[in-house]
Amino acid sequence: MPCLILPAHNEESLLAHNLGRLLEGLRDDVRVLVVCNGCTDGTAKVARGFEPRIQVLDLEKPSKVGALNAADVTLEGFPRVYLDADVEVDGDSMNRVIEVLEAGALAAEPIPVLDTEGAGPLVKAYYAVWQALHGQRPGSVGSGLYGLSEEGRARFGAFPQLIADDGFVRAHFSPEEILWVNGASSRVRTPRRLADLVRIKTRSRLGNLELGRAYPELWQRKVSGGGGLSKKARRLPLRLWPALAVYVPFQLWVRLRAKRQAKNLAEYRWERDLSSRS
C-alpha cells in the first residue's frame, strides 16, 4: 500500500486547502498520515476534520525529523512519499509520482512550480536568477516532496537530526536516479517579503553546512552531481543579468549569516517563512 507522510508544525492556515487539493482524485489505496509535531495552533484539529480518509499522529515535541521517523515506524507500505504540509499538490499529480515509483523508479518528484504571486520585486528578481541557475534538473530545486520506492528508502536508515532532511535524502541518489514526473507538478509558495526570504535561505545554507560537516562523503557526492555553478552562470539569459545586482549581494549576505549561525548550531532555532502563510 502506498504511503504519504505529511509532517506539519503550525500549518493551520494552509492545511485544509492543501489536504483538500491532495484528496481530489487521489487513489483510494494511498494511506495518508499527517504527523503534527509540537503544534500550538489548530493544525491537528484541521487534519482530524479529514478523518477517516486521513490519519493523524500528534506528537508533543516540535521536530520535523522526529515526525518523519515516527511516521516510518508507524507505516509499513511502499512506495512512500514525504510531503511538506505547506506545499500544494493535487491528487492526480500524486498518483503519477506513485505510479512511477511502482514501475521501478528509485526516487521521484513532481516538477516544482514556484508561486511568486504577491512577492516583492526583489524577491521575484532573486527567484528568476535562482531558478535559471538551479532549476534545470531533478533534485536541484526542491519540489516540497520526494517519493521513494522500497529499494530507494533502503539506502539509508532513520532520518538523522539534520536541518536539511531533503538534502540528506537526495544526496543518496545521482541526478539520473531522481525522476521528474511528466504531468505532475507541485506548487511551492515563495516568501512574499525579503526578510522572510533571508530566513529560509539562511536555513537552507545552514542545512548544507551541517550536512557537509556530518556527512562529508555524502555531501561531496551531492555537490559533484549537481554540475558546476560557473558553467550554469555562463548560460544565464541576458535578460536576467540585471537581476544579478539583487542575487549576488543577497547570496553573500546569506552565506555570512549562515556561517555566523553555524558557530553555535546547537542553539539554532528553526527559521520559517510566515509571509506566504498569511
C-alpha positions in Angstrom: 0.0 0.0 0.0 1.5 3.4 -1.0 2.0 5.8 1.9 2.0 9.6 2.0 3.6 11.3 5.0 3.0 15.0 5.9 4.9 16.4 8.8 3.1 19.5 10.0 4.1 22.2 12.5 1.6 25.1 13.0 0.1 24.8 9.5 -3.5 25.6 10.4 -3.7 28.4 7.8 -2.9 26.3 4.8 -3.6 22.7 5.7 -7.3 22.5 5.0 -6.8 23.9 1.4 -3.7 21.7 0.7 -5.3 18.5 2.0 -8.5 19.2 0.0 -6.4 19.6 -3.2 -4.4 16.4 -2.4 -7.5 14.3 -1.9 -9.1 15.4 -5.2 -8.7 12.3 -7.3 -6.1 10.6 -5.0 -6.2 6.8 -5.3 -8.2 5.1 -2.6 -5.4 2.7 -1.7 -3.0 5.5 -0.7 -2.6 5.8 3.1 -2.2 9.4 4.2 -0.7 10.2 7.5 -0.4 13.8 8.9 2.2 14.0 11.7 1.5 17.1 13.8 4.6 17.9 15.8 4.7 20.4 18.6 1.7 22.3 17.2 0.3 25.2 19.3 -2.5 26.1 16.8 -5.4 24.2 15.3 -3.3 22.0 12.9 -4.3 18.7 14.5 -8.0 19.8 14.6 -7.9 20.7 10.9 -6.3 17.4 10.0 -8.8 15.4 12.0 -11.5 17.0 10.0 -10.4 14.8 7.1 -10.7 11.5 9.1 -11.1 8.7 8.3 -9.6 9.3 4.9 -6.5 10.8 6.6 -4.9 9.5 9.7 -3.4 11.9 12.3 -0.4 11.3 14.6 0.0 14.1 17.2 3.5 14.4 18.7 4.2 16.7 21.6 7.8 17.7 20.5 8.3 20.1 17.6 10.7 18.2 15.2 10.3 17.5 11.5 12.9 14.8 11.7 11.1 13.3 14.7 7.8 13.4 12.7 9.4 11.6 9.7 10.9 8.9 11.9 7.7 8.4 13.8 5.8 8.0 10.6 8.3 5.5 9.2 7.8 3.4 12.4 4.0 3.6 12.1 3.7 2.8 8.4 4.5 -0.4 6.6 3.7 0.1 2.9 5.7 1.3 -0.1 6.3 3.4 -2.0 6.5 6.3 0.4 6.1 10.0 -0.4 7.3 12.7 2.0 5.4 15.9 1.5 5.8 19.3 3.3 2.4 20.4 4.6 2.8 23.9 3.2 3.2 22.6 -0.4 0.2 22.2 -2.7 -0.1 19.2 -4.9 -3.2 17.7 -6.5 -4.3 14.0 -6.3 -3.6 13.4 -10.0 0.0 14.6 -9.7 0.5 12.5 -6.6 -0.9 9.4 -8.4 1.6 9.9 -11.2 4.5 10.1 -8.8 3.4 6.9 -7.0 2.9 5.1 -10.4 6.4 5.9 -11.5 7.8 4.5 -8.2 5.6 1.4 -8.5 7.0 0.9 -12.0 10.6 0.7 -10.7 12.0 4.2 -10.1 14.1 4.6 -7.0 13.2 8.2 -6.4 10.7 10.6 -8.0 9.2 14.0 -7.5 6.8 16.3 -9.4 8.1 19.3 -11.4 8.1 22.3 -9.0 6.2 25.4 -9.9 7.3 28.5 -7.9 4.4 30.7 -6.9 5.7 34.3 -6.5 2.3 35.9 -6.6 2.3 38.8 -4.1 6.0 38.8 -3.7 8.0 42.0 -3.8 10.2 42.9 -6.9 13.4 42.0 -5.1 12.1 38.5 -4.2 11.0 37.9 -7.8 14.3 39.1 -9.1 16.1 36.7 -6.8 14.0 33.7 -7.8 14.3 34.4 -11.5 18.0 34.0 -11.3 17.9 31.2 -8.8 15.6 29.0 -10.9 17.6 29.7 -14.0 20.8 28.6 -12.2 19.5 25.6 -10.3 16.1 24.6 -11.6 17.0 22.7 -14.7 17.4 19.1 -13.4 15.6 16.9 -10.9 16.7 17.2 -7.3 18.3 20.6 -7.7 15.2 22.6 -6.8 13.1 21.3 -4.0 9.5 20.4 -5.1 8.4 20.2 -1.5 8.1 16.4 -1.7 10.1 13.4 -2.6 8.9 9.9 -3.3 11.0 6.7 -2.6 10.4 3.1 -3.6 11.2 0.4 -1.0 14.6 -0.1 -2.6 15.3 3.6 -2.6 14.2 4.0 1.0 16.6 1.2 1.9 19.6 3.3 1.0 19.5 5.0 4.5 18.2 4.2 7.9 16.4 6.6 10.3 16.4 10.2 9.4 19.3 11.9 11.2 19.0 15.1 13.2 19.7 17.5 10.4 18.1 20.7 9.2 18.3 19.6 5.5 16.4 16.3 5.6 15.5 16.6 1.9 19.2 17.4 1.0 20.3 14.3 3.0 17.8 12.1 1.1 18.6 13.5 -2.3 22.4 13.1 -1.7 21.8 9.3 -1.7 20.8 9.4 -5.4 22.6 10.5 -8.5 20.7 13.1 -10.6 19.9 10.3 -13.1 18.1 8.3 -10.4 15.8 11.1 -9.4 12.9 11.3 -11.9 10.9 14.4 -12.6 7.4 13.0 -13.4 5.9 14.4 -16.5 2.4 15.7 -15.9 2.9 16.1 -12.2 3.6 19.4 -10.5 3.7 20.9 -7.0 3.0 24.5 -6.1 5.7 25.9 -3.9 4.8 29.3 -2.4 7.8 31.6 -2.2 8.2 34.2 0.6 6.4 37.5 -0.1 8.9 39.6 1.9 12.7 39.9 1.5 13.2 39.4 5.2 11.4 36.0 5.1 13.5 35.0 2.1 16.6 35.8 4.1 15.4 33.5 6.8 14.6 30.4 4.7 17.7 30.8 2.5 19.9 31.1 5.6 18.3 27.9 6.9 18.9 26.2 3.6 22.6 27.3 3.6 23.0 26.3 7.2 21.5 22.9 6.5 24.0 22.4 3.7 26.9 23.4 6.0 25.6 21.0 8.7 25.2 18.2 6.1 28.7 18.7 4.8 30.1 18.5 8.4 28.2 15.4 9.4 28.4 13.5 6.1 31.4 14.9 4.1 31.5 12.0 1.6 27.7 12.2 1.0 27.9 16.0 0.6 30.8 15.7 -1.8 28.8 13.3 -3.9 25.8 15.7 -3.9 28.0 18.7 -4.9 29.8 16.8 -7.7 26.5 15.5 -9.1 25.0 19.0 -9.3 27.1 20.4 -12.0 29.4 23.4 -11.9 27.9 26.7 -10.9 30.2 28.7 -13.1 29.1 26.7 -16.2 25.4 27.4 -15.2 26.2 31.1 -14.8 27.6 31.3 -18.3 24.3 30.1 -19.7 22.3 32.7 -17.8 20.0 34.5 -20.2 21.0 38.1 -20.9 17.6 39.3 -19.7 18.4 38.1 -16.2 21.8 39.9 -15.9 20.3 43.0 -14.3 18.7 40.8 -11.6 22.2 39.7 -10.6 22.5 43.0 -8.8 20.0 41.6 -6.3 21.0 37.9 -6.4 24.8 38.2 -5.8 24.7 40.5 -2.7 21.8 38.6 -1.3 23.7 35.3 -1.6 26.8 36.8 0.1 24.7 38.1 3.0 23.0 34.7 3.4 26.4 32.9 3.4 27.7 35.3 6.1 24.6 34.9 8.2 24.7 31.1 7.9 28.4 31.0 8.9 27.6 33.0 12.0 24.8 30.7 13.0 26.9 27.6 12.3 29.3 28.6 15.1 26.6 27.7 17.6 24.5 25.2 15.7 23.2 23.6 18.9 21.3 26.8 19.7 19.8 27.1 16.3 16.0 27.8 16.3 14.2 26.8 13.0 13.5 29.9 10.9 10.5 29.8 8.7 8.6 32.0 6.2 5.4 33.4 7.6 4.6 35.8 4.8 3.4 33.0 2.4 1.2 31.5 5.1 -0.8 34.7 5.8 
